[in-house]
Amino acid sequence: MIATIIGALLPIVVTLILGFVAGWHHDFDGKQATILNRMVMLYALPLSLFAGMVGTARDEVLSQGVLALAILVGMAGGYAVVFLICRYVFRRDMMTASLQALAVAGPAVPFVGVSVLGHLFGTASAIPISVASLVMNLIQVPATLLLLSAGQAQRPQSQMGARSAPPSLGHHIVHALREPVVWAPLLALLLVIFNLHFPAAIQDSLTLLGRATGGVALFASGIVLYSRKVALNTAVAVSVFAKNILIPAVMWGLMLAAGLAPALNREVVLTLAIPTASIAVILAVQYETAEQEIASTLFFSTILSVVTMGGFIWLTA
């Protein structure tokens, strides 16, 4: 078991440290890290998701409805609950509450999941990775953008000339559907449902760049962590606790109460236990809201995930 935990999590630590050192040595800066992330989101990750999905048997994909529903509940439901608590219990402004909800309920599955889930579950990891990526890009990110736009319109400095209405949720969803990381796994799912498969040589050619997803994304995250000043306070500590421990533990308890299979429980819990996604920091910087808090949440969530994810790997074994 110790060997499994080390094998799954050590690559994360090493790659993050290399990225952090690269930032400290001024070999890369935050803007270049953004370019690396753009390459991952536009090319490497879509290819990885597409190749992983089309290489999965149709019966296996169609049998994963419960897993997909559990991940949907954990991520979308978790986002809604965290936002409502932040907004109406802790009285945080709309923009900060939406970013905190994304940081807590949005695991970095497209990046870290490729390394961790791929090591633990092999090719079967393509399904939870694809589902989590779709939930993030079709639900969480559009909802966050909508709330950020609405909150920005309420700011006094936004009153420059005629105030334009914030884009609708449908606008953000349509925009998300144009992204390769969204339509690539959806296209692959349709091909699998109709039992259409590519020759092995073509699938292998797609995975060459796709294999770079986890390493490049983690390396870029290390650069981002160096470029942002981090600080530990009560809000950050609560967010990290909720992200790394509370949400996966609650979902684990709900699935145990429902009597679901242990193997299914393990996939869902470990998917939700993955640390905060860097998209939360990107949006915080773009909208100039809670930048240090969200960056600090990403930093401590990632560092402590070595312990918390190791614990969930051991508990769900």
TORTITI-18821 format. One line per 4 residues: number of its first residue (from 1); their letters; for each residue x negated, y negated, z of N, C-alpha, C, O. Coordinates in pm, whole numbers. Example, Ala and Ser with C-alpha at 12.3 -4.5 7.8 and 13.67 -1.06 7.14 Angstrom:
1> AS> -1319:569:780:-1230:450:780:-1320:330:780:-1424:332:846; -1285:225:708:-1367:106:714:-1290:-3:787:-1341:-114:804;
//
This chain:
1> MIAT> -82:121:0:0:0:0:-86:-126:0:-56:-223:-69; -195:-124:80:-285:-239:84:-344:-263:-54:-358:-377:-98; -379:-154:-122:-437:-167:-256:-337:-228:-353:-375:-306:-440; -209:-191:-339:-105:-247:-426:-90:-397:-403:-80:-474:-498;
5> IIGA> -88:-437:-276:-73:-579:-243:-191:-659:-295:-174:-765:-355; -312:-607:-272:-431:-677:-319:-433:-685:-471:-465:-789:-528; -399:-574:-537:-398:-572:-682:-299:-669:-743:-323:-724:-850; -185:-690:-674:-82:-779:-727:-112:-926:-699:-83:-1012:-783;
9> LLPI> -169:-956:-583:-183:-1095:-539:-323:-1153:-554:-336:-1275:-567; -427:-1071:-553:-563:-1124:-565:-585:-1202:-694:-650:-1307:-691; -533:-1156:-811:-550:-1236:-933:-491:-1376:-922:-545:-1470:-980; -380:-1391:-847:-321:-1524:-829:-417:-1615:-755:-441:-1729:-797;
13> VVTL> -473:-1565:-646:-564:-1645:-564:-687:-1685:-643:-726:-1802:-644; -748:-1588:-710:-872:-1614:-784:-848:-1715:-895:-927:-1808:-913; -739:-1699:-971:-712:-1788:-1084:-677:-1928:-1037:-720:-2026:-1097; -598:-1938:-929:-566:-2069:-873:-692:-2141:-825:-709:-2261:-848;
17> ILGF> -780:-2067:-758:-905:-2127:-709:-991:-2175:-826:-1051:-2282:-819; -996:-2096:-932:-1073:-2137:-1050:-1017:-2267:-1109:-1092:-2356:-1147; -883:-2276:-1117:-822:-2399:-1166:-849:-2516:-1074:-877:-2627:-1120; -843:-2492:-942:-870:-2598:-844:-1015:-2646:-858:-1042:-2766:-855;
21> VAGW> -1108:-2550:-873:-1250:-2586:-889:-1271:-2663:-1019:-1350:-2758:-1022; -1201:-2624:-1125:-1214:-2694:-1253:-1167:-2839:-1239:-1226:-2929:-1298; -1060:-2861:-1161:-1015:-2997:-1137:-1114:-3075:-1051:-1143:-3191:-1079; -1165:-3010:-947:-1262:-3075:-858:-1391:-3110:-933:-1454:-3212:-905;
25> HHDF> -1429:-3025:-1029:-1551:-3048:-1106:-1527:-3142:-1223:-1620:-3172:-1299; -1403:-3191:-1238:-1365:-3284:-1344:-1381:-3224:-1484:-1404:-3296:-1581; -1370:-3093:-1493:-1368:-3030:-1625:-1231:-3047:-1691:-1220:-3054:-1813; -1126:-3052:-1608:-989:-3073:-1656:-921:-3171:-1561:-956:-3180:-1444;
29> DGKQ> -822:-3244:-1614:-744:-3334:-1530:-596:-3298:-1542:-559:-3203:-1611; -513:-3375:-1474:-370:-3345:-1472:-305:-3347:-1608:-218:-3265:-1636; -346:-3440:-1696:-289:-3447:-1830:-324:-3323:-1912:-241:-3272:-1986; -447:-3276:-1897:-487:-3156:-1970:-416:-3032:-1915:-386:-2939:-1990;
33> ATIL> -389:-3032:-1784:-311:-2922:-1727:-170:-2919:-1786:-114:-2812:-1809; -114:-3038:-1811:17:-3046:-1874:14:-2987:-2015:108:-2920:-2057; -95:-3012:-2088:-110:-2956:-2222:-118:-2803:-2216:-57:-2734:-2298; -192:-2751:-2119:-202:-2606:-2102:-64:-2546:-2071:-26:-2443:-2126;
37> NRMV> 10:-2613:-1983:146:-2565:-1951:237:-2572:-2073:324:-2486:-2090; 219:-2673:-2156:300:-2685:-2278:272:-2568:-2372:364:-2514:-2433; 145:-2530:-2384:111:-2415:-2468:179:-2288:-2415:230:-2206:-2492; 178:-2274:-2282:240:-2156:-2222:390:-2155:-2249:444:-2052:-2289;
41> MLYA> 457:-2268:-2228:602:-2273:-2242:650:-2263:-2386:758:-2209:-2412; 570:-2313:-2481:612:-2313:-2621:571:-2187:-2697:638:-2148:-2792; 461:-2124:-2655:408:-2013:-2734:385:-1886:-2652:446:-1783:-2678; 296:-1894:-2552:254:-1772:-2483:370:-1704:-2410:394:-1584:-2429;
45> LPLS> 444:-1779:-2326:553:-1718:-2250:667:-1669:-2340:713:-1556:-2320; 715:-1747:-2439:820:-1693:-2527:778:-1564:-2596:859:-1472:-2609; 653:-1556:-2641:606:-1434:-2705:603:-1318:-2606:639:-1206:-2640; 560:-1347:-2483:555:-1243:-2381:695:-1191:-2349:715:-1070:-2340;
49> LFAG> 791:-1280:-2331:928:-1240:-2301:990:-1165:-2417:1058:-1063:-2398; 968:-1214:-2539:1027:-1151:-2657:972:-1010:-2676:1047:-915:-2695; 838:-997:-2670:777:-866:-2691:816:-768:-2581:838:-650:-2607; 823:-818:-2456:860:-730:-2347:1004:-682:-2357:1034:-567:-2324;
53> MVGT> 1093:-770:-2402:1234:-735:-2411:1259:-639:-2528:1328:-539:-2511; 1204:-669:-2646:1232:-583:-2762:1167:-445:-2747:1206:-350:-2815; 1069:-435:-2657:1007:-306:-2632:1079:-224:-2528:1034:-115:-2493; 1191:-274:-2477:1269:-204:-2374:1387:-132:-2438:1451:-184:-2529;
57> ARDE> 1414:-12:-2391:1524:68:-2444:1658:0:-2416:1675:-65:-2313; 1752:16:-2510:1882:-50:-2496:1955:-5:-2371:2013:-88:-2300; 1953:125:-2341:2022:175:-2222:1966:112:-2095:2041:82:-2002; 1835:94:-2092:1773:35:-1973:1815:-110:-1957:1842:-155:-1845;
61> VLSQ> 1821:-185:-2067:1863:-325:-2060:2007:-336:-2017:2040:-417:-1930; 2095:-256:-2076:2238:-265:-2046:2270:-219:-1904:2375:-254:-1850; 2180:-142:-1844:2205:-92:-1708:2159:-190:-1601:2173:-163:-1482; 2104:-305:-1642:2047:-400:-1546:2142:-516:-1515:2097:-623:-1474;
65> GVLA> 2272:-495:-1533:2367:-603:-1507:2368:-645:-1360:2379:-763:-1330; 2358:-548:-1269:2359:-580:-1126:2235:-661:-1089:2243:-756:-1012; 2120:-622:-1145:1996:-695:-1118:2009:-840:-1166:1972:-933:-1095; 2061:-857:-1287:2077:-992:-1342:2172:-1075:-1256:2147:-1193:-1232;
69> LAIL> 2281:-1013:-1210:2378:-1085:-1127:2316:-1125:-993:2340:-1235:-944; 2236:-1036:-935:2173:-1065:-806:2074:-1181:-819:2070:-1269:-733; 1996:-1182:-926:1901:-1292:-947:1977:-1422:-972:1937:-1528:-923; 2086:-1415:-1049:2169:-1533:-1074:2223:-1590:-943:2219:-1712:-921;
73> VGMA> 2275:-1503:-855:2330:-1548:-728:2220:-1609:-641:2239:-1714:-579; 2104:-1543:-638:1995:-1592:-554:1942:-1726:-599:1912:-1811:-515; 1929:-1747:-730:1871:-1871:-780:1975:-1982:-794:1956:-2090:-740; 2086:-1955:-865:2188:-2059:-885:2262:-2089:-754:2285:-2205:-720;
77> GGYA> 2298:-1983:-681:2366:-2004:-553:2274:-2071:-452:2317:-2160:-378; 2148:-2028:-449:2052:-2091:-359:2032:-2238:-390:2021:-2320:-299; 2028:-2271:-519:2012:-2412:-561:2130:-2496:-510:2110:-2603:-453; 2251:-2446:-530:2370:-2522:-487:2372:-2541:-336:2402:-2651:-289;
81> VVFL> 2341:-2437:-261:2344:-2445:-115:2239:-2543:-63:2267:-2626:23; 2116:-2532:-117:2008:-2621:-71:2041:-2766:-105:2020:-2855:-22; 2093:-2791:-225:2127:-2928:-263:2233:-2986:-169:2219:-3100:-124; 2338:-2911:-140:2446:-2961:-55:2394:-2988:87:2433:-3087:149;
85> ICRY> 2308:-2900:138:2254:-2921:272:2166:-3046:276:2177:-3128:366; 2078:-3059:175:1989:-3175:171:2069:-3305:156:2036:-3406:218; 2171:-3301:73:2246:-3423:40:2339:-3465:153:2345:-3583:187; 2412:-3370:211:2520:-3407:303:2490:-3375:450:2558:-3428:538;
89> VFRR> 2390:-3291:477:2351:-3265:616:2233:-3353:655:2235:-3420:759; 2129:-3352:570:2010:-3432:599:2016:-3572:536:1924:-3651:553; 2123:-3601:462:2148:-3734:406:2035:-3784:316:1998:-3901:320; 1980:-3695:235:1876:-3735:142:1942:-3790:15:2054:-3753:-17;
93> DMMT> 1871:-3877:-56:1929:-3932:-177:1943:-3824:-283:1880:-3718:-274; 2026:-3849:-384:2060:-3748:-484:1938:-3695:-558:1928:-3575:-583; 1845:-3783:-594:1730:-3743:-672:1636:-3652:-591:1590:-3549:-640; 1609:-3692:-466:1523:-3611:-381:1587:-3477:-348:1520:-3374:-347;
97> ASLQ> 1719:-3477:-322:1789:-3353:-290:1785:-3256:-407:1767:-3136:-386; 1800:-3306:-530:1798:-3217:-647:1659:-3158:-667:1646:-3040:-701; 1555:-3239:-648:1418:-3188:-662:1385:-3087:-553:1318:-2987:-579; 1431:-3113:-431:1407:-3019:-322:1480:-2888:-346:1427:-2781:-316;
101> ALAV> 1601:-2896:-400:1676:-2774:-432:1603:-2692:-538:1597:-2570:-528; 1548:-2759:-640:1474:-2688:-744:1346:-2627:-688:1309:-2516:-724; 1277:-2700:-599:1154:-2649:-539:1179:-2528:-451:1096:-2437:-444; 1294:-2525:-382:1325:-2416:-291:1383:-2295:-363:1346:-2182:-334;
105> AGPA> 1474:-2318:-457:1546:-2207:-522:1489:-2168:-657:1538:-2075:-720; 1385:-2240:-704:1327:-2210:-835:1191:-2143:-826:1090:-2213:-815; 1185:-2010:-830:1055:-1942:-825:980:-1954:-957:1041:-1964:-1063; 848:-1953:-949:765:-1966:-1069:754:-1833:-1141:644:-1786:-1171;
109> VPFV> 869:-1772:-1168:871:-1641:-1232:807:-1641:-1370:733:-1548:-1402; 832:-1743:-1455:768:-1741:-1587:615:-1739:-1580:549:-1690:-1672; 557:-1791:-1471:412:-1798:-1459:358:-1686:-1370:288:-1597:-1418; 391:-1691:-1242:339:-1594:-1146:400:-1456:-1169:334:-1354:-1148;
113> GVSV> 526:-1452:-1211:593:-1324:-1230:524:-1232:-1328:524:-1111:-1311; 465:-1289:-1430:395:-1208:-1530:282:-1130:-1466:256:-1015:-1502; 213:-1193:-1369:101:-1127:-1303:149:-1030:-1194:106:-915:-1191; 238:-1077:-1106:279:-997:-991:378:-887:-1031:353:-769:-1007;
117> LGHL> 490:-926:-1093:592:-828:-1129:539:-732:-1236:572:-614:-1234; 459:-784:-1328:401:-697:-1430:312:-591:-1368:311:-477:-1414; 236:-628:-1265:150:-531:-1198:231:-426:-1122:196:-308:-1120; 341:-470:-1061:419:-379:-977:515:-291:-1056:532:-174:-1023;
121> FGTA> 578:-347:-1160:685:-276:-1229:654:-244:-1375:734:-179:-1441; 539:-288:-1425:503:-257:-1563:593:-326:-1663:633:-441:-1642; 627:-256:-1772:708:-316:-1878:850:-348:-1831:916:-434:-1889; 897:-280:-1725:1031:-308:-1673:1042:-449:-1617:1153:-500:-1600;
125> SAIP> 928:-513:-1588:930:-648:-1533:982:-750:-1634:1019:-861:-1595; 987:-715:-1763:1036:-809:-1865:1180:-850:-1837:1219:-962:-1870; 1259:-762:-1777:1400:-793:-1753:1418:-897:-1642:1481:-999:-1666; 1364:-875:-1520:1380:-980:-1417:1311:-1110:-1455:1360:-1218:-1420;
129> ISVA> 1199:-1103:-1525:1131:-1225:-1568:1218:-1302:-1667:1232:-1424:-1656; 1278:-1231:-1762:1363:-1296:-1862:1488:-1356:-1797:1526:-1468:-1827; 1551:-1280:-1707:1672:-1329:-1641:1642:-1453:-1558:1714:-1553:-1567; 1534:-1448:-1478:1498:-1563:-1395:1462:-1684:-1480:1497:-1797:-1445;
133> SLVM> 1394:-1662:-1591:1358:-1772:-1680:1482:-1837:-1740:1490:-1959:-1752; 1581:-1754:-1777:1704:-1807:-1835:1784:-1885:-1731:1837:-1992:-1761; 1793:-1832:-1608:1866:-1903:-1503:1801:-2038:-1476:1870:-2139:-1459; 1668:-2041:-1471:1599:-2166:-1444:1621:-2266:-1558:1650:-2383:-1532;
137> NLIQ> 1607:-2221:-1682:1611:-2314:-1794:1752:-2350:-1839:1772:-2454:-1902; 1850:-2265:-1809:1988:-2293:-1852:2075:-2348:-1741:2179:-2409:-1769; 2036:-2329:-1614:2119:-2375:-1504:2045:-2474:-1415:2087:-2588:-1399; 1933:-2429:-1357:1865:-2512:-1257:1806:-2640:-1315:1831:-2749:-1263;
141> VPAT> 1729:-2628:-1422:1665:-2747:-1479:1767:-2844:-1538:1757:-2964:-1510; 1867:-2799:-1618:1968:-2895:-1665:2044:-2962:-1551:2071:-3082:-1558; 2079:-2887:-1446:2149:-2948:-1332:2061:-3052:-1264:2109:-3158:-1225; 1932:-3021:-1250:1839:-3117:-1187:1825:-3242:-1272:1826:-3353:-1220;
145> LLLL> 1812:-3224:-1402:1800:-3340:-1491:1926:-3426:-1486:1917:-3549:-1489; 2041:-3362:-1480:2167:-3437:-1471:2172:-3520:-1342:2209:-3637:-1345; 2135:-3459:-1230:2138:-3528:-1102:2031:-3637:-1096:2054:-3744:-1039; 1915:-3611:-1155:1810:-3713:-1158:1853:-3832:-1243:1829:-3947:-1206;
149> SAGQ> 1917:-3805:-1356:1964:-3913:-1443:2072:-3996:-1373:2073:-4119:-1382; 2163:-3927:-1304:2269:-3998:-1231:2211:-4081:-1117:2253:-4194:-1094; 2114:-4024:-1046:2051:-4096:-937:1970:-4214:-985:1968:-4319:-921; 1904:-4197:-1098:1824:-4306:-1153:1913:-4422:-1198:1876:-4539:-1184;
153> AQRP> 2031:-4389:-1249:2124:-4494:-1293:2175:-4577:-1176:2218:-4691:-1194; 2169:-4522:-1055:2216:-4593:-937:2108:-4681:-875:2137:-4761:-786; 1985:-4666:-921:1877:-4747:-865:1891:-4893:-910:1930:-4918:-1024; 1859:-4987:-823:1869:-5128:-860:1782:-5164:-980:1823:-5244:-1064;
157> QSQM> 1661:-5106:-989:1571:-5144:-1098:1616:-5089:-1233:1562:-5126:-1337; 1717:-5002:-1230:1767:-4949:-1357:1863:-5046:-1425:1906:-5024:-1539; 1898:-5155:-1354:1994:-5251:-1409:1923:-5350:-1501:1905:-5467:-1467; 1885:-5300:-1615:1816:-5383:-1714:1902:-5385:-1840:1902:-5290:-1918;
161> GARS> 1975:-5495:-1858:2068:-5500:-1969:2189:-5413:-1938:2225:-5394:-1822; 2252:-5361:-2042:2368:-5275:-2023:2324:-5140:-1973:2233:-5078:-2028; 2388:-5093:-1867:2352:-4964:-1810:2413:-4852:-1895:2534:-4851:-1919; 2330:-4762:-1941:2378:-4649:-2023:2418:-4534:-1932:2358:-4514:-1826;
165> APPS> 2518:-4460:-1973:2563:-4347:-1894:2460:-4235:-1900:2398:-4213:-2005; 2440:-4162:-1789:2344:-4052:-1790:2390:-3940:-1883:2510:-3920:-1900; 2296:-3868:-1945:2334:-3759:-2034:2418:-3656:-1960:2401:-3634:-1840; 2509:-3592:-2032:2597:-3493:-1972:2524:-3362:-1950:2416:-3339:-2004;
169> LGHH> 2586:-3274:-1869:2529:-3142:-1845:2521:-3063:-1976:2424:-2992:-1999; 2623:-3077:-2060:2621:-3008:-2189:2504:-3051:-2275:2444:-2969:-2344; 2470:-3180:-2270:2355:-3230:-2346:2228:-3160:-2300:2147:-3119:-2383; 2209:-3147:-2167:2089:-3084:-2116:2085:-2934:-2149:1979:-2879:-2176;
173> IVHA> 2201:-2869:-2148:2205:-2726:-2181:2170:-2705:-2328:2094:-2615:-2361; 2226:-2789:-2417:2193:-2779:-2559:2044:-2801:-2581:1980:-2732:-2661; 1989:-2899:-2510:1845:-2925:-2520:1765:-2804:-2473:1664:-2769:-2535; 1810:-2739:-2363:1740:-2622:-2313:1745:-2506:-2412:1647:-2433:-2426;
177> LREP> 1859:-2490:-2480:1873:-2380:-2576:1777:-2394:-2695:1749:-2296:-2764; 1728:-2515:-2719:1633:-2536:-2828:1491:-2495:-2790:1404:-2485:-2876; 1468:-2472:-2661:1333:-2437:-2615:1305:-2289:-2644:1390:-2204:-2619; 1185:-2259:-2696:1150:-2119:-2726:1161:-2026:-2606:1196:-1909:-2621;
181> VVWA> 1131:-2079:-2484:1136:-1994:-2366:1279:-1950:-2335:1298:-1855:-2259; 1379:-2016:-2394:1519:-1979:-2374:1569:-1892:-2488:1622:-1784:-2464; 1552:-1939:-2613:1613:-1863:-2722:1534:-1736:-2757:1591:-1643:-2814; 1406:-1730:-2725:1328:-1610:-2757:1380:-1486:-2683:1405:-1384:-2748;
185> PLLA> 1396:-1490:-2549:1452:-1371:-2483:1597:-1344:-2521:1639:-1228:-2523; 1676:-1450:-2551:1814:-1427:-2594:1817:-1356:-2729:1897:-1265:-2749; 1729:-1397:-2822:1720:-1329:-2950:1677:-1185:-2932:1731:-1094:-2996; 1579:-1164:-2845:1532:-1027:-2819:1644:-942:-2760:1658:-824:-2795;
189> LLLV> 1725:-1000:-2671:1836:-927:-2612:1937:-884:-2719:1986:-771:-2716; 1968:-973:-2812:2060:-938:-2921:2004:-825:-3007:2077:-734:-3045; 1874:-830:-3037:1813:-725:-3117:1820:-590:-3046:1846:-487:-3109; 1796:-591:-2914:1801:-466:-2838:1944:-412:-2834:1965:-292:-2849;
193> IFNL> 2042:-501:-2813:2181:-456:-2806:2224:-390:-2937:2297:-291:-2936; 2177:-445:-3050:2210:-385:-3180:2111:-277:-3221:2112:-230:-3335; 2025:-239:-3126:1930:-128:-3146:1836:-152:-3263:1806:-60:-3339; 1790:-276:-3278:1694:-312:-3381:1556:-330:-3317:1543:-407:-3222;
197> HFPA> 1456:-261:-3367:1324:-265:-3307:1218:-297:-3412:1233:-266:-3530; 1111:-360:-3367:998:-392:-3452:897:-277:-3451:890:-203:-3353; 819:-262:-3558:710:-165:-3555:612:-197:-3442:599:-313:-3402; 544:-95:-3393:453:-113:-3279:343:-213:-3311:300:-288:-3223;
201> AIQD> 297:-216:-3437:189:-307:-3474:232:-453:-3459:154:-538:-3417; 358:-482:-3493:409:-619:-3481:425:-656:-3334:391:-767:-3293; 478:-563:-3253:491:-590:-3111:356:-618:-3047:344:-709:-2965; 255:-540:-3084:121:-561:-3028:65:-697:-3068:-4:-761:-2989;
205> SLTL> 94:-740:-3191:43:-870:-3235:107:-985:-3158:46:-1090:-3141; 231:-965:-3111:299:-1068:-3034:247:-1076:-2891:249:-1182:-2829; 200:-963:-2839:158:-960:-2699:17:-1015:-2679:-22:-1043:-2565; -61:-1030:-2784:-199:-1077:-2768:-202:-1214:-2700:-272:-1232:-2601;
209> LGRA> -127:-1310:-2754:-120:-1442:-2690:-33:-1437:-2566:-57:-1510:-2470; 69:-1351:-2567:158:-1341:-2451:85:-1300:-2324:125:-1341:-2215; -20:-1220:-2337:-95:-1176:-2219:-166:-1292:-2150:-202:-1281:-2033; -185:-1402:-2220:-253:-1518:-2160:-161:-1599:-2071:-207:-1691:-2003;
213> TGGV> -30:-1567:-2069:68:-1650:-1998:32:-1670:-1851:16:-1783:-1806; 20:-1560:-1777:-4:-1570:-1634:-133:-1641:-1600:-135:-1730:-1515; -242:-1604:-1667:-372:-1662:-1637:-378:-1811:-1666:-424:-1889:-1582; -331:-1851:-1784:-337:-1993:-1822:-246:-2076:-1732:-285:-2185:-1689;
217> ALFA> -125:-2027:-1704:-31:-2101:-1620:-84:-2119:-1478:-72:-2227:-1421; -142:-2014:-1422:-197:-2024:-1287:-319:-2115:-1283:-338:-2192:-1188; -402:-2107:-1386:-519:-2195:-1395:-475:-2341:-1400:-531:-2426:-1331; -373:-2370:-1481:-320:-2507:-1490:-259:-2550:-1358:-271:-2667:-1320;
221> SGIV> -193:-2458:-1286:-136:-2492:-1156:-245:-2529:-1057:-225:-2619:-975; -359:-2461:-1064:-471:-2497:-977:-521:-2638:-1003:-556:-2710:-910; -523:-2677:-1130:-564:-2814:-1165:-464:-2915:-1109:-502:-3018:-1055; -334:-2884:-1123:-229:-2973:-1072:-240:-2987:-920:-225:-3097:-866;
225> LYSR> -266:-2877:-852:-277:-2881:-707:-392:-2971:-663:-381:-3040:-562; -501:-2972:-739:-612:-3060:-703:-577:-3206:-731:-612:-3294:-652; -508:-3232:-842:-483:-3370:-885:-379:-3442:-800:-369:-3564:-806; -302:-3368:-719:-199:-3429:-635:-241:-3422:-488:-279:-3315:-440;
229> KVAL> -235:-3532:-419:-265:-3533:-277:-152:-3466:-201:-35:-3501:-219; -187:-3370:-116:-85:-3296:-44:-87:-3335:104:-190:-3375:157; 29:-3322:168:43:-3353:310:151:-3264:368:254:-3240:305; 129:-3216:488:225:-3129:555:310:-3210:651:257:-3274:742;
233> NTAV> 443:-3207:631:536:-3272:723:656:-3179:742:658:-3068:690; 754:-3227:817:869:-3142:849:945:-3099:724:982:-2982:712; 970:-3192:631:1044:-3160:510:972:-3054:427:1035:-2961:375; 841:-3068:414:762:-2971:337:764:-2835:406:782:-2732:341;
237> AVSV> 746:-2834:538:744:-2708:613:877:-2634:600:878:-2512:581; 988:-2707:611:1121:-2645:599:1141:-2590:457:1193:-2480:440; 1100:-2668:356:1116:-2624:217:1036:-2497:191:1086:-2404:128; 912:-2493:239:827:-2376:216:884:-2254:288:884:-2144:233;
241> FAKN> 932:-2272:411:992:-2161:485:1115:-2107:410:1132:-1986:397; 1200:-2198:362:1320:-2157:290:1283:-2086:160:1345:-1985:124; 1183:-2138:89:1145:-2081:-41:1081:-1944:-25:1121:-1848:-91; 981:-1935:61:900:-1814:69:962:-1703:153:934:-1585:132;
245> ILIP> 1047:-1741:250:1098:-1640:343:1250:-1632:345:1307:-1524:328; 1318:-1746:366:1460:-1744:394:1544:-1691:278:1623:-1599:296; 1527:-1747:158:1610:-1706:44:1589:-1559:7:1688:-1487:-7; 1464:-1511:-9:1450:-1367:-39:1500:-1278:74:1554:-1171:48;
249> AVMW> 1484:-1321:201:1531:-1240:313:1684:-1233:316:1741:-1127:341; 1749:-1346:289:1897:-1347:286:1949:-1257:175:2043:-1180:195; 1889:-1267:56:1933:-1183:-55:1906:-1036:-25:1987:-950:-61; 1796:-1007:38:1765:-869:77:1873:-815:171:1921:-703:155;
253> GLML> 1911:-896:270:2015:-854:363:2149:-834:294:2220:-738:324; 2183:-924:201:2310:-909:129:2312:-782:44:2414:-713:38; 2200:-752:-21:2196:-632:-106:2194:-504:-23:2250:-403:-65; 2129:-508:94:2135:-391:182:2277:-369:232:2323:-255:239;
257> AAGL> 2346:-478:266:2484:-465:311:2575:-412:200:2672:-342:228; 2542:-445:74:2622:-396:-39:2587:-254:-78:2654:-195:-163; 2483:-198:-17:2445:-60:-44:2380:-38:-179:2393:70:-237; 2310:-139:-230:2243:-126:-359:2116:-44:-347:2062:-26:-237;
261> APAL> 2069:7:-459:1953:95:-461:1828:21:-413:1810:-96:-445; 1741:89:-336:1619:24:-286:1530:-30:-397:1471:-137:-382; 1520:41:-509:1436:-6:-619:1489:-138:-675:1411:-228:-708; 1621:-149:-686:1683:-273:-734:1661:-386:-634:1628:-499:-672;
265> NREV> 1678:-354:-505:1654:-454:-402:1511:-508:-411:1489:-629:-397; 1417:-419:-434:1275:-460:-436:1249:-557:-551:1181:-657:-533; 1302:-527:-669:1279:-615:-784:1337:-755:-759:1272:-855:-788; 1459:-759:-705:1524:-889:-683:1451:-967:-574:1424:-1086:-592;
269> VLTL> 1420:-903:-462:1356:-971:-350:1220:-1027:-390:1188:-1141:-359; 1140:-947:-460:1007:-993:-499:1014:-1101:-606:926:-1187:-613; 1117:-1097:-690:1135:-1204:-788:1165:-1335:-717:1109:-1439:-753; 1253:-1332:-617:1289:-1454:-545:1180:-1500:-448:1178:-1617:-408;
273> AIPT> 1090:-1409:-409:983:-1444:-315:865:-1513:-382:774:-1560:-314; 865:-1519:-514:758:-1587:-588:761:-1736:-553:869:-1794:-541; 645:-1800:-538:640:-1939:-491:703:-2039:-588:748:-2003:-697; 706:-2164:-546:771:-2273:-618:717:-2291:-759:596:-2279:-783;
277> ASIA> 807:-2321:-854:767:-2343:-993:713:-2485:-1010:759:-2579:-945; 616:-2499:-1098:552:-2629:-1119:644:-2728:-1190:615:-2848:-1191; 756:-2682:-1250:848:-2773:-1317:903:-2875:-1219:937:-2987:-1258; 914:-2839:-1090:963:-2933:-990:869:-3052:-976:914:-3166:-963;
281> VILA> 738:-3024:-978:639:-3132:-969:641:-3217:-1096:630:-3339:-1089; 654:-3152:-1210:657:-3224:-1337:772:-3324:-1339:755:-3438:-1381; 891:-3281:-1295:1008:-3370:-1294:994:-3478:-1187:1038:-3591:-1207; 932:-3444:-1073:911:-3545:-969:821:-3657:-1019:845:-3775:-991;
285> VQYE> 717:-3620:-1093:627:-3721:-1148:697:-3802:-1256:682:-3923:-1264; 775:-3733:-1341:843:-3801:-1451:942:-3904:-1399:955:-4013:-1456; 1014:-3872:-1291:1117:-3961:-1239:1068:-4042:-1117:1146:-4114:-1055; 939:-4029:-1084:878:-4106:-976:957:-4094:-846:991:-4193:-782;
289> TAEQ> 985:-3970:-809:1065:-3943:-690:1001:-3829:-609:977:-3721:-662; 973:-3854:-481:924:-3752:-388:806:-3673:-446:797:-3552:-429; 715:-3744:-514:605:-3676:-582:516:-3599:-484:486:-3482:-504; 473:-3668:-375:385:-3602:-280:454:-3487:-209:392:-3382:-186;
293> EIAS> 581:-3504:-174:653:-3398:-103:668:-3273:-189:645:-3162:-141; 706:-3289:-315:726:-3174:-402:592:-3108:-436:582:-2985:-440; 488:-3189:-460:355:-3133:-487:303:-3057:-364:242:-2951:-378; 329:-3110:-246:287:-3042:-122:363:-2912:-104:306:-2812:-60;
297> TLFF> 492:-2913:-138:571:-2790:-131:514:-2685:-224:501:-2568:-186; 479:-2725:-346:418:-2631:-441:288:-2576:-386:262:-2456:-395; 205:-2664:-329:74:-2623:-279:87:-2520:-168:30:-2411:-176; 163:-2555:-62:172:-2465:53:254:-2339:21:226:-2232:76;
301> STIL> 353:-2351:-65:430:-2233:-106:340:-2134:-180:350:-2013:-159; 254:-2186:-266:165:-2098:-343:60:-2034:-254:36:-1914:-263; -3:-2115:-169:-108:-2061:-82:-52:-1957:15:-111:-1851:33; 61:-1988:78:119:-1897:177:187:-1777:114:217:-1679:183;
305> SVVT> 213:-1782:-17:279:-1668:-82:192:-1543:-78:244:-1431:-89; 63:-1561:-63:-25:-1443:-51:17:-1362:71:16:-1239:68; 53:-1432:179:97:-1363:301:243:-1321:291:277:-1206:321; 331:-1414:250:474:-1385:250:511:-1280:143:589:-1189:171;
309> MGGF> 456:-1294:23:485:-1193:-79:424:-1058:-42:484:-954:-67; 306:-1062:16:247:-936:64:336:-870:166:351:-748:167; 397:-951:253:489:-894:353:612:-832:289:655:-724:329; 669:-900:189:788:-844:122:753:-722:38:834:-631:26;
313> IWLT> 634:-719:-21:592:-599:-95:584:-480:0:626:-369:-33; 530:-505:119:518:-398:218:655:-357:274:684:-238:288; 740:-455:305:871:-426:364:964:-353:270:1042:-268:313; 956:-384:140:1048:-323:43:993:-198:-22:1058:-140:-109;
317> A> 874:-157:17:811:-39:-47:892:86:-14:857:196:-58;
//
